[in-house]
Amino acid sequence: MIKKTGIILIILLINFSCERDKPFEIPEGKTELALFSENYPEDSLEVIISLAQTMGHYPYYQINEPVKVSLFEDNNLLQEKYVKIYDKYIYTSYYGWAYFNKEMLKEGNRYKVKVSNPGYDDIEAETTKPVPVKIKSLSWKHIEGKMPEWFFDVYGSYEVQSPMGPAIEYTHMIEFSITFDDPPENNFYQCGIHIFYDIYEAKIIYASFGWPDPPYNNVSYITPPPGYISRAGNANEIVFNDKDFNGEEKTVRLVIPANEIITSSYEYIIKLYSLSEDHYKYIVSKWLYNRSKDDPFAEPVDFHSNVSNEIGIFSIASCDYDTIFINE
């Protein structure tokens, strides 16, 4: 008998704290290994390992032997790490982290993660690190008006904290135009805007008049880059595919709320992330699930997965970026 899971672990709750029920399928009464590894080039390759079980089964158990996490490149073993998963009880989960050097990862190559431990079925997942699509041109301009409604729907307030304080007026905006040549094959993208000042870096929030209700991924930084003491910021970054412009030139326009405090003498880094198809589908399924989970009439939504037991995700994004310095 197959039963929907009632808990799917901290590996996912870490990234979507508002979510409680996870629609994955596990044989009733069985506990399985699970992996979550959604990676961006700013941070080390991180593989989070945990355990999943069905609703109503909360035995007190412990993995006595460390879990082996193996990373392969084109089926050649690159490195192995051993992860200790500590015991917890009932509504808390077992989890541990394995970190790999991101400098080992090459664009266009195929990577596989295999997770094994005595007493559990091995799990594995494969992905390709995309070759990043290059930004062709980048420009900006001031515009007047109101931020798109999506911005307020997602962030819920006119008072949004910037690194230097709240953005109190939304009649003044900066629009960034990012132009790139889309390759002929299917491509999947995510956009990010970063701000740099002194020795601090942060992601900042944005919206787009071109997408009234876009899928998005909630992302945040983990580790600071060399020479920076802090890296922070949490943003909902829009994801999209090239269905409507495959093989053509495309310009994406993003807007940020602005005033003298947050625009004066700052360096903006615009990032165009290239995603794998599995990564894109996972983000969209997560977005759809969050939209429908409180609607009793909504159709069920299952998370997309490329892991062998269909629990979790393994992805490696790449990116190209360009810089604009605004001095006012």
Kinemage of the C-alpha trace (Angstrom):
@kinemage 1
@onewidth
@group {chain A} dominant
@subgroup {mainchain}
@vectorlist {calphas} color= white
{ca met a 1} P 0.000 0.000 0.000
{ca ile a 2} L 1.283 3.446 -0.871
{ca lys a 3} L 0.499 6.361 1.397
{ca lys a 4} L 1.209 10.077 1.063
{ca thr a 5} L 3.913 11.315 3.371
{ca gly a 6} L 2.927 13.621 6.161
{ca ile a 7} L 6.463 14.767 6.826
{ca ile a 8} L 9.288 15.165 4.455
{ca leu a 9} L 11.953 16.382 6.560
{ca ile a 10} L 13.947 19.288 7.447
{ca ile a 11} L 15.800 19.193 4.146
{ca leu a 12} L 12.764 20.773 2.557
{ca leu a 13} L 11.434 22.637 5.577
{ca ile a 14} L 14.714 24.531 5.737
{ca asn a 15} L 13.887 26.062 2.386
{ca phe a 16} L 10.129 26.383 2.699
{ca ser a 17} L 9.360 26.928 6.354
{ca cys a 18} L 5.723 27.724 5.637
{ca glu a 19} L 5.096 24.251 4.221
{ca arg a 20} L 3.970 21.365 6.421
{ca asp a 21} L 2.663 18.484 4.329
{ca lys a 22} L 4.842 17.093 1.559
{ca pro a 23} L 3.257 15.123 -1.287
{ca phe a 24} L 5.773 12.330 -1.842
{ca glu a 25} L 4.968 8.639 -1.981
{ca ile a 26} L 6.610 6.155 0.403
{ca pro a 27} L 5.518 2.574 1.179
{ca glu a 28} L 3.509 2.654 4.391
{ca gly a 29} L 5.611 2.164 7.487
{ca lys a 30} L 8.923 2.418 5.622
{ca thr a 31} L 11.709 4.907 6.283
{ca glu a 32} L 13.842 6.022 3.343
{ca leu a 33} L 16.935 8.086 2.749
{ca ala a 34} L 16.285 11.414 1.063
{ca leu a 35} L 18.545 14.045 -0.439
{ca phe a 36} L 18.129 17.712 -1.196
{ca ser a 37} L 20.830 19.503 -3.160
{ca glu a 38} L 19.742 22.704 -4.927
{ca asn a 39} L 22.992 24.463 -5.750
{ca tyr a 40} L 23.949 27.912 -7.024
{ca pro a 41} L 27.466 29.072 -7.958
{ca glu a 42} L 27.803 31.483 -5.008
{ca asp a 43} L 28.098 28.623 -2.495
{ca ser a 44} L 29.805 25.256 -2.083
{ca leu a 45} L 28.095 22.180 -3.492
{ca glu a 46} L 25.863 21.159 -0.598
{ca val a 47} L 24.101 17.806 -0.256
{ca ile a 48} L 21.618 17.566 2.617
{ca ile a 49} L 20.765 14.022 3.701
{ca ser a 50} L 17.760 13.129 5.798
{ca leu a 51} L 15.129 10.450 6.398
{ca ala a 52} L 11.531 10.343 5.213
{ca gln a 53} L 8.645 8.291 6.563
{ca thr a 54} L 4.868 8.124 6.253
{ca met a 55} L 2.360 9.894 8.445
{ca gly a 56} L 1.653 8.034 11.679
{ca his a 57} L 4.979 6.187 11.896
{ca tyr a 58} L 7.339 7.890 14.345
{ca pro a 59} L 9.645 5.218 15.805
{ca tyr a 60} L 12.636 6.328 17.838
{ca tyr a 61} L 15.583 5.258 15.740
{ca gln a 62} L 19.147 6.224 14.989
{ca ile a 63} L 21.594 5.690 12.141
{ca asn a 64} L 24.647 4.371 13.915
{ca glu a 65} L 26.955 4.430 10.903
{ca pro a 66} L 27.673 7.619 8.954
{ca val a 67} L 25.936 7.942 5.613
{ca lys a 68} L 28.282 7.779 2.613
{ca val a 69} L 27.781 10.488 0.002
{ca ser a 70} L 29.659 9.942 -3.266
{ca leu a 71} L 30.042 12.543 -6.009
{ca phe a 72} L 30.739 11.395 -9.580
{ca glu a 73} L 31.641 13.312 -12.728
{ca asp a 74} L 30.719 11.481 -15.933
{ca asn a 75} L 30.613 8.245 -13.837
{ca asn a 76} L 34.119 8.816 -12.445
{ca leu a 77} L 34.320 9.115 -8.663
{ca leu a 78} L 35.414 12.608 -7.624
{ca gln a 79} L 35.076 12.511 -3.866
{ca glu a 80} L 33.354 10.749 -0.971
{ca lys a 81} L 32.097 12.283 2.260
{ca tyr a 82} L 30.614 10.691 5.372
{ca val a 83} L 27.677 12.385 7.046
{ca lys a 84} L 26.520 11.808 10.610
{ca ile a 85} L 22.743 11.901 10.963
{ca tyr a 86} L 21.749 12.491 14.577
{ca asp a 87} L 18.668 11.010 16.169
{ca lys a 88} L 15.566 13.098 16.759
{ca tyr a 89} L 12.030 12.197 17.693
{ca ile a 90} L 8.539 12.511 16.202
{ca tyr a 91} L 8.108 15.860 14.437
{ca thr a 92} L 11.778 16.710 14.152
{ca ser a 93} L 13.935 15.056 11.522
{ca tyr a 94} L 17.286 13.440 11.115
{ca tyr a 95} L 19.563 15.350 8.795
{ca gly a 96} L 23.191 16.081 7.966
{ca trp a 97} L 25.248 17.951 5.389
{ca ala a 98} L 28.016 17.019 2.979
{ca tyr a 99} L 29.973 19.811 1.278
{ca phe a 100} L 32.025 19.531 -1.893
{ca asn a 101} L 34.324 22.049 -3.538
{ca lys a 102} L 32.372 23.893 -6.232
{ca glu a 103} L 35.612 24.537 -8.137
{ca met a 104} L 35.570 20.868 -9.206
{ca leu a 105} L 32.363 21.375 -11.165
{ca lys a 106} L 32.686 22.046 -14.885
{ca glu a 107} L 30.040 23.530 -17.142
{ca gly a 108} L 28.499 21.012 -19.517
{ca asn a 109} L 29.569 17.965 -17.497
{ca arg a 110} L 27.275 15.344 -15.978
{ca tyr a 111} L 27.314 14.810 -12.204
{ca lys a 112} L 25.849 12.106 -9.992
{ca val a 113} L 25.339 11.909 -6.238
{ca lys a 114} L 24.934 8.491 -4.618
{ca val a 115} L 23.855 8.089 -0.986
{ca ser a 116} L 24.212 4.780 0.844
{ca asn a 117} L 23.934 3.384 4.354
{ca pro a 118} L 23.474 -0.187 5.683
{ca gly a 119} L 19.811 -0.939 6.277
{ca tyr a 120} L 18.503 1.545 3.706
{ca asp a 121} L 18.091 1.425 -0.040
{ca asp a 122} L 20.736 3.381 -1.934
{ca ile a 123} L 19.517 6.527 -3.656
{ca glu a 124} L 21.122 8.528 -6.437
{ca ala a 125} L 20.455 11.468 -8.703
{ca glu a 126} L 22.098 12.914 -11.809
{ca thr a 127} L 22.250 16.376 -13.290
{ca thr a 128} L 24.239 18.393 -15.805
{ca lys a 129} L 25.768 21.734 -14.902
{ca pro a 130} L 24.427 23.988 -17.672
{ca val a 131} L 26.645 26.153 -19.825
{ca pro a 132} L 25.555 29.670 -18.803
{ca val a 133} L 23.787 31.848 -21.333
{ca lys a 134} L 25.707 35.110 -21.632
{ca ile a 135} L 24.206 38.525 -20.958
{ca lys a 136} L 24.457 40.485 -24.213
{ca ser a 137} L 23.697 43.924 -22.812
{ca leu a 138} L 22.545 45.520 -19.578
{ca ser a 139} L 21.026 48.961 -19.035
{ca trp a 140} L 18.959 50.841 -16.479
{ca lys a 141} L 16.684 53.857 -16.225
{ca his a 142} L 14.486 55.679 -13.732
{ca ile a 143} L 10.746 55.217 -14.076
{ca glu a 144} L 7.809 56.617 -12.130
{ca gly a 145} L 4.692 54.762 -11.045
{ca lys a 146} L 3.678 51.947 -8.752
{ca met a 147} L 5.444 48.631 -8.362
{ca pro a 148} L 3.597 45.660 -9.944
{ca glu a 149} L 0.823 44.140 -7.836
{ca trp a 150} L 2.758 40.859 -7.729
{ca phe a 151} L 5.392 42.604 -5.625
{ca phe a 152} L 2.875 43.477 -2.920
{ca asp a 153} L 1.123 40.116 -3.137
{ca val a 154} L 4.383 38.267 -2.559
{ca tyr a 155} L 6.047 40.556 -0.022
{ca gly a 156} L 2.838 41.688 1.644
{ca ser a 157} L 3.795 45.233 2.595
{ca tyr a 158} L 4.735 48.632 1.247
{ca glu a 159} L 7.517 48.665 3.834
{ca val a 160} L 10.286 46.435 2.483
{ca gln a 161} L 13.630 46.473 4.231
{ca ser a 162} L 16.631 47.391 2.132
{ca pro a 163} L 20.201 47.045 3.436
{ca met a 164} L 20.095 50.707 4.498
{ca gly a 165} L 16.517 50.917 5.752
{ca pro a 166} L 12.896 50.738 4.556
{ca ala a 167} L 11.891 51.781 1.068
{ca ile a 168} L 9.177 54.234 2.030
{ca glu a 169} L 8.191 55.579 -1.400
{ca tyr a 170} L 7.226 53.354 -4.315
{ca thr a 171} L 6.592 56.052 -6.894
{ca his a 172} L 10.258 56.023 -7.875
{ca met a 173} L 11.701 52.865 -9.410
{ca ile a 174} L 14.777 51.677 -11.261
{ca glu a 175} L 14.215 49.399 -14.244
{ca phe a 176} L 17.000 47.060 -15.366
{ca ser a 177} L 16.916 45.660 -18.917
{ca ile a 178} L 18.820 42.393 -19.424
{ca thr a 179} L 19.257 41.250 -23.030
{ca phe a 180} L 20.596 37.844 -24.085
{ca asp a 181} L 20.578 35.505 -27.090
{ca asp a 182} L 18.658 32.355 -26.253
{ca pro a 183} L 20.283 29.173 -27.647
{ca pro a 184} L 18.129 26.967 -29.925
{ca glu a 185} L 17.646 24.093 -27.439
{ca asn a 186} L 15.263 24.254 -24.462
{ca asn a 187} L 16.588 26.606 -21.789
{ca phe a 188} L 15.530 27.497 -18.264
{ca tyr a 189} L 16.403 30.658 -16.367
{ca gln a 190} L 16.325 32.483 -13.051
{ca cys a 191} L 17.191 36.150 -12.459
{ca gly a 192} L 18.864 37.690 -9.435
{ca ile a 193} L 19.770 41.248 -8.417
{ca his a 194} L 22.572 41.784 -5.908
{ca ile a 195} L 23.802 44.966 -4.275
{ca phe a 196} L 27.383 45.601 -3.104
{ca tyr a 197} L 28.673 48.240 -0.719
{ca asp a 198} L 31.783 48.392 1.449
{ca ile a 199} L 32.403 44.761 2.448
{ca tyr a 200} L 28.788 43.659 2.443
{ca glu a 201} L 26.753 41.937 -0.259
{ca ala a 202} L 23.026 41.221 -0.359
{ca lys a 203} L 20.347 39.891 -2.645
{ca ile a 204} L 17.553 42.395 -3.155
{ca ile a 205} L 13.906 41.984 -4.080
{ca tyr a 206} L 12.449 42.927 -7.445
{ca ala a 207} L 9.416 42.482 -9.707
{ca ser a 208} L 8.576 42.660 -13.402
{ca phe a 209} L 5.763 44.325 -15.318
{ca gly a 210} L 6.188 41.638 -17.997
{ca trp a 211} L 5.086 38.780 -15.719
{ca pro a 212} L 1.888 39.470 -13.731
{ca asp a 213} L 2.046 36.132 -11.860
{ca pro a 214} L 5.412 34.440 -12.442
{ca pro a 215} L 6.733 31.246 -10.834
{ca tyr a 216} L 9.570 32.078 -8.460
{ca asn a 217} L 12.131 30.498 -6.182
{ca asn a 218} L 12.829 31.757 -2.679
{ca val a 219} L 16.609 31.941 -2.306
{ca ser a 220} L 19.158 33.314 0.128
{ca tyr a 221} L 22.904 33.443 0.475
{ca ile a 222} L 24.816 31.058 2.715
{ca thr a 223} L 28.498 32.005 2.694
{ca pro a 224} L 30.318 35.303 1.992
{ca pro a 225} L 32.618 35.676 -1.019
{ca pro a 226} L 36.363 36.305 -0.586
{ca gly a 227} L 36.992 39.748 0.889
{ca tyr a 228} L 33.456 40.191 2.214
{ca ile a 229} L 32.593 39.792 5.873
{ca ser a 230} L 28.892 39.310 5.268
{ca arg a 231} L 26.539 38.028 2.620
{ca ala a 232} L 22.828 38.177 3.240
{ca gly a 233} L 19.457 38.767 1.731
{ca asn a 234} L 16.431 36.699 0.889
{ca ala a 235} L 14.485 37.190 -2.336
{ca asn a 236} L 11.852 35.569 -4.516
{ca glu a 237} L 13.626 35.242 -7.854
{ca ile a 238} L 11.564 34.748 -11.007
{ca val a 239} L 12.102 31.588 -13.070
{ca phe a 240} L 11.094 31.192 -16.717
{ca asn a 241} L 11.676 29.079 -19.811
{ca asp a 242} L 12.214 29.961 -23.463
{ca lys a 243} L 9.002 28.451 -24.831
{ca asp a 244} L 7.926 31.785 -26.328
{ca phe a 245} L 11.331 32.955 -27.602
{ca asn a 246} L 13.392 29.838 -28.306
{ca gly a 247} L 16.497 30.681 -30.311
{ca glu a 248} L 15.752 34.411 -30.318
{ca glu a 249} L 17.044 37.543 -28.630
{ca lys a 250} L 15.215 38.211 -25.373
{ca thr a 251} L 15.086 41.254 -23.099
{ca val a 252} L 13.949 40.813 -19.497
{ca arg a 253} L 12.938 43.933 -17.566
{ca leu a 254} L 13.087 43.947 -13.780
{ca val a 255} L 12.130 46.807 -11.452
{ca ile a 256} L 13.150 47.623 -7.891
{ca pro a 257} L 11.640 50.192 -5.514
{ca ala a 258} L 14.049 53.072 -5.090
{ca asn a 259} L 14.752 56.221 -3.140
{ca glu a 260} L 17.866 58.257 -2.443
{ca ile a 261} L 18.894 55.975 0.414
{ca ile a 262} L 19.080 52.734 -1.538
{ca thr a 263} L 20.250 53.964 -4.953
{ca ser a 264} L 23.048 56.366 -4.137
{ca ser a 265} L 26.528 55.167 -5.167
{ca tyr a 266} L 25.788 51.464 -5.214
{ca glu a 267} L 27.064 48.680 -7.404
{ca tyr a 268} L 24.347 46.373 -8.726
{ca ile a 269} L 25.176 42.900 -9.986
{ca ile a 270} L 22.558 41.424 -12.321
{ca lys a 271} L 22.752 37.633 -12.552
{ca leu a 272} L 21.218 35.402 -15.195
{ca tyr a 273} L 21.165 31.837 -13.890
{ca ser a 274} L 20.913 28.869 -16.242
{ca leu a 275} L 18.999 25.945 -14.722
{ca ser a 276} L 18.595 22.304 -15.667
{ca glu a 277} L 15.136 21.192 -16.772
{ca asp a 278} L 14.737 19.109 -13.586
{ca his a 279} L 15.660 22.109 -11.442
{ca tyr a 280} L 13.158 24.330 -13.243
{ca lys a 281} L 10.370 21.739 -12.954
{ca tyr a 282} L 11.125 21.262 -9.266
{ca ile a 283} L 10.881 25.016 -8.584
{ca val a 284} L 7.614 25.289 -10.520
{ca ser a 285} L 6.092 22.278 -8.737
{ca lys a 286} L 7.082 23.778 -5.378
{ca trp a 287} L 5.511 27.090 -6.412
{ca leu a 288} L 2.313 25.373 -7.569
{ca tyr a 289} L 2.112 23.387 -4.350
{ca asn a 290} L 2.412 26.496 -2.196
{ca arg a 291} L -0.344 28.196 -4.214
{ca ser a 292} L -2.739 25.261 -3.884
{ca lys a 293} L -2.062 23.783 -0.440
{ca asp a 294} L -4.715 25.909 1.298
{ca asp a 295} L -7.314 25.494 -1.448
{ca pro a 296} L -9.608 22.492 -0.751
{ca phe a 297} L -10.734 22.450 -4.402
{ca ala a 298} L -7.247 22.515 -5.937
{ca glu a 299} L -5.848 19.532 -7.795
{ca pro a 300} L -3.085 17.648 -5.922
{ca val a 301} L 0.448 18.759 -6.783
{ca asp a 302} L 3.461 16.477 -6.435
{ca phe a 303} L 6.988 17.817 -6.278
{ca his a 304} L 9.095 17.064 -9.322
{ca ser a 305} L 12.154 14.988 -8.427
{ca asn a 306} L 15.172 13.560 -10.230
{ca val a 307} L 16.197 11.339 -7.280
{ca ser a 308} L 15.866 7.579 -7.773
{ca asn a 309} L 13.245 7.200 -5.009
{ca glu a 310} L 11.458 10.380 -6.158
{ca ile a 311} L 12.169 12.275 -2.938
{ca gly a 312} L 14.217 15.453 -3.287
{ca ile a 313} L 16.286 17.161 -5.943
{ca phe a 314} L 19.883 17.352 -7.157
{ca ser a 315} L 20.697 20.392 -9.282
{ca ile a 316} L 23.644 22.623 -10.132
{ca ala a 317} L 22.939 26.044 -11.615
{ca ser a 318} L 25.414 28.215 -13.495
{ca cys a 319} L 25.260 31.927 -14.192
{ca asp a 320} L 26.522 34.895 -16.114
{ca tyr a 321} L 26.475 38.385 -14.617
{ca asp a 322} L 27.050 42.030 -15.391
{ca thr a 323} L 27.559 45.084 -13.207
{ca ile a 324} L 25.951 48.521 -13.123
{ca phe a 325} L 27.222 51.313 -10.899
{ca ile a 326} L 24.599 53.908 -9.989
{ca asn a 327} L 26.085 57.122 -8.643
{ca glu a 328} L 23.545 59.801 -7.791
